[in-house]
Amino acid sequence: MTDRDSSPYAAEGRATGRPGIDTPDHRGRTGLDRAGRDLDRNRDIVIRDVELT
């Protein structure tokens, strides 16, 4: 069993995955864990990782 198999969404018959990351959230957005990585205005700030909760 993988983490995807144990998702609460799989148990309810909906799409597996985390909303906003690999499946659309309620606004239809995906890839939110990658948002902001391309910003380059302030070189003192570095985004290393983003976690959606």
Buried (B, 14 or more C-beta within 10 A) or exposed (E): EEEEEEBEBEEEEEEBBBBBBEBBEEEEEBEBBEEEEEEEEEEEEEEEEEEEE
